[in-house]
Amino acid sequence: LSILLSLLVPAHATRSPDCGGILTPSGLSYCKSGPRMSHATSREGRQQRLSVRRNQVTSVTVAELTLTLIPDAGLRLSIGVDLGITPAPSTTKVMRLSILSDLHVEMNPEGNLEMVTSACKTSMEEMQSTEEMESKSSSSDVEKDINVDKICLEVSKLLLLPNEQLMSLTAQFPVTPSCQVQYLPLAAPMFSEQGITISLQTTFQVVGMAIPLPVSPVPFSMPEPATSSPSHLTLAFSEHFYTSLFFALEMAGAFNMTIPVSRASEGNNPPLPRQMGSLFQEDLPVTLQAVFRSTPRVVLEEGKAALKLFLTAHVGAGSPAFQNFLSVNVDMTAGLLLSVTDTRMMISAAGIEEVELSLAASDVGPVPAALLEELFLPTIRVEVPAQMNVVLSEGIFLPHISSFTYTDVNVVIHKDYVLVPCNLKLQVRPG
């Protein structure tokens, strides 16, 4: 398999995005006001060392912090810092240091999103004083003593934590022990009044090697954001995203199935034809070994998701040496249920909607289609979705950054894509 993949990967063309997300202004506000950001801001403020020649700074308090969306540009960070200053013994004044910095997000050479500062400006205003006489020039004197370059450097340090979290967006997440998923941004996010939109490309690795996914028949673009969404975040997943997931699991061999078939003596199933039983000297259990003959396909319609499976079930007996004497093509459609738990999308086959059996190959002569259905259809209806659901039971990690999980989730299925409006929840860990 690894040799085959290594031959295929170089021919893999650059794909269009297949999923993404829109962080709304309310989501941005939640991220800004989260305990970790506030703590980091206060900590950085306390640790600042201002270059003040004639005045001693006795306290530093972050009074306000706002983050504003600037359409088509980025973000504007506004910080108000109250400085307690003692210009002379027994006197104290509080000066408001206002810091205004524009932020934008770019892609670094490693392919990660990174927030950087630009156009940093500072200003000083006196808030209160215990001095009886105060010169009008005192605030400007203190402002001259402030090292603006160092202040702006400290602002850039505030971005260390958000940038660490942005890097976690491109982490690899396990799907099965041999299959991992990764979400890669294709470009810097787009900023608008509706929020911050990012387009992502899903990649899968099987046994440590990237696999070439099927090409999407329809280019995917993020749906237009709602004018006012109450949710913090809206995730979007294309139909191709789900087909790629099932293709990757198929490539990893996760859906290879061995299904026991009940004999007549064990129930009310009809006996196997005489020519099948005569192949074996003893009464061996008959099993189906099911493999995909074509890539599974997910179809999304309004309010409904379906999974189309194209299998070949090899019928045989013997263990450990499996002797195949009959092959049956199985085309079936199963309904899909989609939900979200924490940061994983849970997927399960809910039931078989359609199934068709046809004879592919036979060492025992012709077998009527009605007999094939009578022999194998009940088992296939039950076992195929059941065994697939075991593989899918862990779910698939959605794009997310460290420390945040999803809550108040709503999964909305549209034609060709799925929307997941949700709120963010910061997971505060000790230390």
SEKEDREN-401231 format. One record per residue (C-alpha): residue in one letter; residue number from 0; y, z, x. Coordinates in Angstrom, 3 decimals. Layout:
! residues N
<a NUM <Y Z X>>
...
***
This chain:
! residues 431
<l 0 <0.000 0.000 0.000>>
<s 1 <2.463 0.886 2.784>>
<i 2 <1.831 -2.467 4.505>>
<l 3 <2.409 -4.305 1.225>>
<l 4 <5.637 -2.414 0.593>>
<s 5 <6.909 -3.080 4.111>>
<l 6 <6.456 -6.798 3.498>>
<l 7 <8.222 -6.689 0.164>>
<v 8 <11.227 -4.521 0.999>>
<p 9 <13.121 -7.036 3.211>>
<a 10 <13.147 -9.519 0.321>>
<h 11 <14.696 -6.970 -2.011>>
<a 12 <18.147 -8.153 -3.054>>
<t 13 <21.097 -5.874 -3.716>>
<r 14 <20.952 -4.673 -7.292>>
<s 15 <23.623 -3.850 -9.798>>
<p 16 <24.116 -0.279 -11.027>>
<d 17 <21.557 1.010 -13.517>>
<c 18 <23.089 4.389 -14.378>>
<g 19 <26.235 6.438 -13.905>>
<g 20 <28.476 9.076 -15.366>>
<i 21 <31.964 9.833 -16.649>>
<l 22 <33.481 13.208 -15.770>>
<t 23 <36.049 13.951 -18.465>>
<p 24 <39.334 15.827 -17.947>>
<s 25 <37.752 18.901 -19.563>>
<g 26 <34.851 18.649 -17.111>>
<l 27 <37.264 18.339 -14.220>>
<s 28 <39.089 21.416 -15.473>>
<y 29 <35.801 23.333 -15.625>>
<c 30 <34.909 22.336 -12.047>>
<k 31 <38.357 23.389 -10.834>>
<s 32 <38.246 26.773 -12.556>>
<g 33 <34.659 27.591 -11.584>>
<p 34 <34.110 30.905 -9.749>>
<r 35 <33.152 29.189 -6.498>>
<m 36 <36.275 27.042 -6.305>>
<s 37 <38.539 29.942 -7.228>>
<h 38 <36.849 32.169 -4.691>>
<a 39 <37.124 29.525 -1.986>>
<t 40 <40.803 29.017 -2.759>>
<s 41 <41.604 32.718 -2.642>>
<r 42 <39.590 33.188 0.523>>
<e 43 <41.326 30.324 2.288>>
<g 44 <44.669 31.687 1.138>>
<r 45 <44.001 35.130 2.560>>
<q 46 <42.930 33.661 5.864>>
<q 47 <45.965 31.475 6.401>>
<r 48 <47.987 32.193 9.523>>
<l 49 <51.529 31.046 8.867>>
<s 50 <53.865 30.359 11.777>>
<v 51 <56.758 32.641 10.829>>
<r 52 <58.949 33.665 13.779>>
<r 53 <61.372 36.207 12.239>>
<n 54 <59.403 37.332 9.183>>
<q 55 <56.092 39.116 8.733>>
<v 56 <53.750 37.904 5.954>>
<t 57 <52.089 40.933 4.406>>
<s 58 <50.223 39.329 1.493>>
<v 59 <49.029 35.920 0.356>>
<t 60 <48.053 35.397 -3.305>>
<v 61 <47.027 32.129 -4.948>>
<a 62 <48.993 32.274 -8.211>>
<e 63 <48.066 28.919 -9.736>>
<l 64 <45.835 25.941 -9.112>>
<t 65 <45.932 22.726 -11.115>>
<l 66 <44.078 19.461 -10.695>>
<t 67 <45.442 16.444 -12.538>>
<l 68 <43.992 12.974 -13.046>>
<i 69 <46.197 10.162 -11.770>>
<p 70 <44.915 6.914 -13.394>>
<d 71 <43.991 4.150 -10.947>>
<a 72 <44.699 6.448 -7.992>>
<g 73 <42.881 9.748 -7.820>>
<l 74 <43.759 13.383 -8.318>>
<r 75 <46.812 15.537 -7.735>>
<l 76 <46.234 19.076 -6.501>>
<s 77 <48.991 21.607 -7.093>>
<i 78 <48.728 25.099 -5.596>>
<g 79 <51.207 27.910 -5.982>>
<v 80 <50.921 30.640 -3.346>>
<d 81 <52.924 33.864 -3.507>>
<l 82 <53.828 35.163 -0.045>>
<g 83 <54.799 38.788 0.422>>
<i 84 <57.320 38.807 3.292>>
<t 85 <59.037 41.704 5.074>>
<p 86 <61.996 40.257 6.963>>
<a 87 <62.999 43.766 8.002>>
<p 88 <61.646 47.324 7.668>>
<s 89 <61.825 48.760 4.121>>
<t 90 <62.538 45.346 2.589>>
<t 91 <60.137 43.026 0.802>>
<k 92 <60.522 39.670 -0.823>>
<v 93 <58.073 37.378 -2.623>>
<m 94 <58.357 33.689 -1.889>>
<r 95 <56.516 31.035 -3.905>>
<l 96 <55.017 28.419 -1.598>>
<s 97 <54.287 25.294 -3.644>>
<i 98 <51.814 22.802 -2.233>>
<l 99 <51.408 19.345 -3.739>>
<s 100 <48.678 17.091 -2.400>>
<d 101 <47.262 13.801 -3.640>>
<l 102 <43.500 13.397 -3.393>>
<h 103 <41.325 10.340 -3.594>>
<v 104 <37.597 9.710 -3.277>>
<e 105 <36.165 7.180 -0.862>>
<m 106 <32.758 6.227 0.459>>
<n 107 <32.058 7.264 4.025>>
<p 108 <29.895 5.206 6.431>>
<e 109 <26.827 7.249 5.420>>
<g 110 <27.187 6.084 1.814>>
<n 111 <28.303 9.475 0.494>>
<l 112 <31.370 10.083 -1.643>>
<e 113 <34.069 12.091 0.116>>
<m 114 <37.303 13.593 -1.200>>
<v 115 <40.257 13.278 1.180>>
<t 116 <43.892 14.388 1.047>>
<s 117 <47.039 12.305 1.261>>
<a 118 <50.786 12.801 0.754>>
<c 119 <50.759 16.556 1.205>>
<k 120 <54.128 18.222 0.514>>
<t 121 <55.330 21.842 0.485>>
<s 122 <58.364 23.658 -0.880>>
<m 123 <59.569 27.284 -0.950>>
<e 124 <61.274 29.296 -3.680>>
<e 125 <62.233 32.945 -3.798>>
<m 126 <60.620 34.856 -6.667>>
<q 127 <61.926 38.410 -6.169>>
<s 128 <63.425 40.637 -3.462>>
<t 129 <64.143 44.338 -2.792>>
<e 130 <67.122 43.498 -0.591>>
<e 131 <70.521 44.373 -2.042>>
<m 132 <72.229 41.414 -0.436>>
<e 133 <70.456 38.178 -0.009>>
<s 134 <71.733 35.143 1.776>>
<k 135 <71.325 31.862 -0.064>>
<s 136 <69.977 30.395 3.098>>
<s 137 <67.135 32.925 3.438>>
<s 138 <64.546 30.861 1.555>>
<s 139 <65.414 27.759 3.523>>
<d 140 <65.168 29.787 6.752>>
<v 141 <61.666 30.929 5.827>>
<e 142 <60.712 27.401 4.805>>
<k 143 <61.799 26.105 8.196>>
<d 144 <59.514 28.673 9.798>>
<i 145 <56.471 27.508 7.825>>
<n 146 <54.182 25.164 9.695>>
<v 147 <53.741 22.450 7.057>>
<d 148 <51.107 20.594 9.058>>
<k 149 <48.968 23.691 9.227>>
<i 150 <49.409 24.364 5.517>>
<c 151 <48.217 20.853 4.679>>
<l 152 <45.300 21.280 7.073>>
<e 153 <44.302 24.391 5.152>>
<v 154 <44.440 22.384 1.921>>
<s 155 <41.995 19.877 3.376>>
<k 156 <39.668 22.777 4.199>>
<l 157 <39.532 23.585 0.497>>
<l 158 <37.667 20.308 0.054>>
<l 159 <34.754 21.344 2.282>>
<l 160 <32.796 22.892 -0.592>>
<p 161 <33.424 20.061 -3.102>>
<n 162 <32.445 17.524 -0.447>>
<e 163 <29.234 19.407 0.314>>
<q 164 <28.440 19.243 -3.377>>
<l 165 <29.271 15.527 -3.514>>
<m 166 <26.839 14.924 -0.650>>
<s 167 <24.086 16.611 -2.661>>
<l 168 <24.440 13.834 -5.264>>
<t 169 <22.526 11.465 -2.974>>
<a 170 <19.672 13.885 -2.214>>
<q 171 <16.092 12.752 -2.767>>
<f 172 <14.325 14.391 -5.700>>
<p 173 <10.548 14.472 -6.200>>
<v 174 <9.022 12.649 -9.165>>
<t 175 <5.396 13.084 -8.039>>
<p 176 <4.058 14.314 -4.665>>
<s 177 <4.137 10.726 -3.326>>
<c 178 <7.166 9.384 -5.210>>
<q 179 <10.848 10.335 -4.813>>
<v 180 <13.988 9.198 -6.604>>
<q 181 <17.476 8.858 -5.155>>
<y 182 <20.823 7.941 -6.739>>
<l 183 <23.237 6.012 -4.551>>
<p 184 <26.887 5.336 -5.436>>
<l 185 <27.813 1.677 -5.157>>
<a 186 <31.560 2.197 -4.771>>
<a 187 <34.253 4.837 -4.979>>
<p 188 <34.766 6.228 -8.507>>
<m 189 <37.269 4.754 -10.946>>
<f 190 <40.037 7.063 -12.232>>
<s 191 <41.471 6.661 -15.727>>
<e 192 <42.952 8.778 -18.481>>
<q 193 <39.469 9.155 -19.953>>
<g 194 <38.046 10.613 -16.740>>
<i 195 <36.310 9.739 -13.487>>
<t 196 <33.681 7.009 -13.755>>
<i 197 <30.992 6.540 -11.127>>
<s 198 <28.326 3.821 -11.061>>
<l 199 <24.992 4.581 -9.427>>
<q 200 <21.982 2.626 -8.250>>
<t 201 <18.545 4.210 -8.582>>
<t 202 <16.083 3.806 -5.726>>
<f 203 <12.507 5.022 -5.464>>
<q 204 <10.361 5.755 -2.450>>
<v 205 <6.572 5.689 -2.537>>
<v 206 <4.760 7.293 0.406>>
<g 207 <8.104 7.438 2.185>>
<m 208 <9.016 3.766 1.818>>
<a 209 <11.596 2.237 -0.528>>
<i 210 <10.000 -0.051 -3.095>>
<p 211 <11.580 -3.241 -4.461>>
<l 212 <12.241 -2.647 -8.126>>
<p 213 <12.141 -5.415 -10.711>>
<v 214 <15.435 -7.215 -11.145>>
<s 215 <17.335 -6.230 -14.275>>
<p 216 <17.544 -9.169 -16.685>>
<v 217 <20.937 -7.933 -17.898>>
<p 218 <23.617 -6.571 -15.505>>
<f 219 <24.547 -3.022 -16.483>>
<s 220 <28.038 -1.607 -16.572>>
<m 221 <29.144 1.820 -17.681>>
<p 222 <30.013 1.859 -21.400>>
<e 223 <33.687 2.266 -22.221>>
<p 224 <34.468 6.005 -22.313>>
<a 225 <35.468 7.589 -25.576>>
<t 226 <39.189 8.193 -25.999>>
<s 227 <38.658 11.942 -26.299>>
<s 228 <35.274 13.462 -25.577>>
<p 229 <34.690 17.190 -26.040>>
<s 230 <31.906 17.090 -23.438>>
<h 231 <32.446 17.750 -19.746>>
<l 232 <30.300 14.814 -18.680>>
<t 233 <28.667 11.738 -20.174>>
<l 234 <25.706 10.279 -18.294>>
<a 235 <24.538 6.732 -19.024>>
<f 236 <21.152 5.166 -18.249>>
<s 237 <20.268 1.518 -18.689>>
<e 238 <17.057 0.209 -20.164>>
<h 239 <16.235 -1.026 -16.676>>
<f 240 <16.502 2.532 -15.307>>
<y 241 <13.517 3.610 -17.406>>
<t 242 <11.510 0.468 -16.648>>
<s 243 <12.134 1.098 -12.931>>
<l 244 <10.850 4.652 -13.284>>
<f 245 <7.578 3.534 -14.852>>
<f 246 <7.251 0.740 -12.295>>
<a 247 <7.633 3.253 -9.453>>
<l 248 <5.040 5.576 -10.971>>
<e 249 <2.698 2.626 -11.381>>
<m 250 <3.216 1.651 -7.721>>
<a 251 <2.479 5.230 -6.714>>
<g 252 <-0.833 5.063 -8.588>>
<a 253 <0.205 7.917 -10.854>>
<f 254 <-0.967 6.079 -13.986>>
<n 255 <-4.429 5.093 -12.774>>
<m 256 <-6.741 6.666 -15.349>>
<t 257 <-10.402 7.503 -15.666>>
<i 258 <-11.303 7.983 -19.316>>
<p 259 <-14.722 9.192 -20.539>>
<v 260 <-16.171 7.324 -23.534>>
<s 261 <-18.268 9.285 -26.038>>
<r 262 <-21.827 8.055 -26.576>>
<a 263 <-23.468 7.742 -29.998>>
<s 264 <-25.547 10.868 -29.446>>
<e 265 <-22.366 12.894 -28.913>>
<g 266 <-20.579 11.987 -32.124>>
<n 267 <-20.143 9.410 -34.805>>
<n 268 <-19.090 6.596 -32.468>>
<p 269 <-21.238 3.440 -32.742>>
<p 270 <-23.927 2.950 -30.076>>
<l 271 <-23.199 0.684 -27.149>>
<p 272 <-24.728 -2.767 -27.532>>
<r 273 <-28.326 -2.991 -26.374>>
<q 274 <-27.449 -5.332 -23.510>>
<m 275 <-25.034 -2.732 -22.080>>
<g 276 <-27.528 0.100 -22.177>>
<s 277 <-30.258 -1.987 -20.564>>
<l 278 <-28.218 -2.239 -17.366>>
<f 279 <-29.077 1.329 -16.429>>
<q 280 <-32.451 3.015 -16.025>>
<e 281 <-31.055 6.361 -17.125>>
<d 282 <-28.589 7.460 -19.755>>
<l 283 <-25.350 7.458 -17.760>>
<p 284 <-21.964 8.395 -19.240>>
<v 285 <-19.728 5.395 -19.823>>
<t 286 <-16.144 5.584 -18.554>>
<l 287 <-13.029 3.464 -18.633>>
<q 288 <-10.983 2.931 -15.497>>
<a 289 <-7.561 1.797 -16.678>>
<v 290 <-5.030 0.079 -14.418>>
<f 291 <-1.818 -1.799 -15.146>>
<r 292 <-2.040 -5.562 -15.013>>
<s 293 <1.716 -5.913 -15.592>>
<t 294 <4.763 -3.670 -15.221>>
<p 295 <5.320 -1.236 -18.098>>
<r 296 <8.502 -2.006 -19.996>>
<v 297 <10.868 0.278 -21.874>>
<v 298 <12.740 -1.136 -24.879>>
<l 299 <15.773 0.692 -26.265>>
<e 300 <17.051 0.105 -29.786>>
<e 301 <19.527 2.088 -31.869>>
<g 302 <18.057 5.581 -32.183>>
<k 303 <14.663 4.569 -30.808>>
<a 304 <12.888 4.160 -27.462>>
<a 305 <9.532 2.426 -27.027>>
<l 306 <7.196 1.937 -24.070>>
<k 307 <5.174 -1.268 -23.815>>
<l 308 <1.992 -0.993 -21.740>>
<f 309 <-0.160 -3.817 -20.412>>
<l 310 <-3.461 -2.400 -19.165>>
<t 311 <-6.870 -3.607 -18.118>>
<a 312 <-9.630 -1.121 -18.888>>
<h 313 <-12.732 -1.605 -16.794>>
<v 314 <-15.786 -0.310 -18.645>>
<g 315 <-18.676 0.900 -16.539>>
<a 316 <-20.919 3.725 -15.498>>
<g 317 <-22.143 5.443 -12.392>>
<s 318 <-20.710 8.074 -10.087>>
<p 319 <-19.583 7.969 -7.357>>
<a 320 <-20.401 4.240 -7.282>>
<f 321 <-18.735 2.840 -10.390>>
<q 322 <-20.470 -0.248 -11.780>>
<n 323 <-18.188 -2.316 -13.990>>
<f 324 <-19.850 -4.448 -16.648>>
<l 325 <-16.969 -5.110 -19.040>>
<s 326 <-13.197 -5.479 -18.783>>
<v 327 <-10.861 -5.172 -21.731>>
<n 328 <-7.165 -6.072 -21.857>>
<v 329 <-5.141 -3.457 -23.708>>
<d 330 <-1.615 -4.183 -24.942>>
<m 331 <-0.017 -1.187 -26.613>>
<t 332 <3.370 0.146 -27.657>>
<a 333 <4.107 3.860 -27.672>>
<g 334 <7.170 5.657 -28.934>>
<l 335 <9.140 7.627 -26.334>>
<l 336 <10.783 11.006 -26.799>>
<l 337 <13.740 11.793 -24.512>>
<s 338 <15.362 15.176 -23.920>>
<v 339 <17.076 17.074 -21.096>>
<t 340 <16.181 20.462 -19.625>>
<d 341 <18.538 21.807 -16.934>>
<t 342 <18.967 18.735 -14.700>>
<r 343 <15.782 16.891 -15.635>>
<m 344 <15.153 14.290 -18.276>>
<m 345 <11.918 15.014 -20.081>>
<i 346 <10.020 11.903 -21.206>>
<s 347 <6.875 11.785 -23.298>>
<a 348 <4.856 9.186 -25.168>>
<a 349 <5.011 10.379 -28.756>>
<g 350 <2.383 8.161 -30.362>>
<i 351 <0.831 4.727 -30.399>>
<e 352 <2.662 2.311 -32.666>>
<e 353 <0.717 -0.853 -31.846>>
<v 354 <-2.444 -1.585 -29.873>>
<e 355 <-4.396 -4.784 -29.290>>
<l 356 <-7.694 -5.150 -27.439>>
<s 357 <-9.116 -8.395 -26.093>>
<l 358 <-12.086 -9.195 -23.891>>
<a 359 <-11.057 -9.990 -20.301>>
<a 360 <-14.456 -10.280 -18.562>>
<s 361 <-18.052 -9.431 -19.428>>
<d 362 <-21.356 -9.207 -17.589>>
<v 363 <-23.203 -8.572 -20.847>>
<g 364 <-22.239 -11.628 -22.834>>
<p 365 <-19.681 -11.984 -25.584>>
<v 366 <-18.530 -8.842 -27.369>>
<p 367 <-16.766 -9.259 -30.731>>
<a 368 <-13.199 -7.954 -30.906>>
<a 369 <-14.102 -5.760 -33.879>>
<l 370 <-16.814 -4.057 -31.829>>
<l 371 <-14.446 -3.512 -28.906>>
<e 372 <-12.006 -1.769 -31.218>>
<e 373 <-14.782 0.272 -32.799>>
<l 374 <-16.110 1.371 -29.407>>
<f 375 <-12.939 2.037 -27.433>>
<l 376 <-9.857 2.073 -29.631>>
<p 377 <-10.089 5.735 -30.777>>
<t 378 <-10.472 6.921 -27.183>>
<i 379 <-7.670 4.699 -25.856>>
<r 380 <-5.265 5.798 -28.585>>
<v 381 <-5.700 9.442 -27.621>>
<e 382 <-6.333 9.402 -23.874>>
<v 383 <-3.781 6.875 -22.570>>
<p 384 <-0.659 8.676 -23.866>>
<a 385 <-2.199 12.075 -23.091>>
<q 386 <-2.855 11.226 -19.444>>
<m 387 <0.546 9.582 -19.047>>
<n 388 <2.224 12.676 -20.471>>
<v 389 <0.545 14.819 -17.837>>
<v 390 <2.252 12.678 -15.173>>
<l 391 <5.580 12.772 -17.022>>
<s 392 <5.455 16.483 -17.858>>
<e 393 <7.628 17.540 -14.889>>
<g 394 <10.419 15.202 -15.963>>
<i 395 <12.713 13.238 -13.660>>
<f 396 <15.750 14.746 -11.961>>
<l 397 <19.004 13.294 -13.237>>
<p 398 <22.008 12.611 -10.990>>
<h 399 <23.648 15.970 -10.324>>
<i 400 <25.331 17.966 -7.601>>
<s 401 <24.167 21.297 -6.250>>
<s 402 <25.011 24.502 -8.113>>
<f 403 <25.638 22.711 -11.422>>
<t 404 <23.247 22.293 -14.318>>
<y 405 <23.615 20.674 -17.739>>
<t 406 <23.970 22.460 -21.060>>
<d 407 <24.842 21.573 -24.678>>
<v 408 <23.031 18.281 -24.121>>
<n 409 <22.795 15.484 -26.659>>
<v 410 <20.649 12.395 -26.003>>
<v 411 <21.872 9.312 -27.874>>
<i 412 <19.784 6.121 -27.722>>
<h 413 <21.621 2.822 -28.136>>
<k 414 <20.476 -0.749 -27.748>>
<d 415 <19.891 -1.340 -24.018>>
<y 416 <21.147 2.068 -22.833>>
<v 417 <21.024 5.847 -23.347>>
<l 418 <24.046 8.170 -23.362>>
<v 419 <23.746 11.865 -22.487>>
<p 420 <26.933 13.796 -23.366>>
<c 421 <26.703 17.326 -21.957>>
<n 422 <28.628 20.249 -20.574>>
<l 423 <28.467 21.581 -17.037>>
<k 424 <27.289 25.048 -16.149>>
<l 425 <27.878 26.534 -12.719>>
<q 426 <24.855 28.378 -11.344>>
<v 427 <26.341 31.248 -9.298>>
<r 428 <23.854 32.464 -6.712>>
<p 429 <24.146 35.799 -4.888>>
<g 430 <25.775 35.390 -1.474>>
***
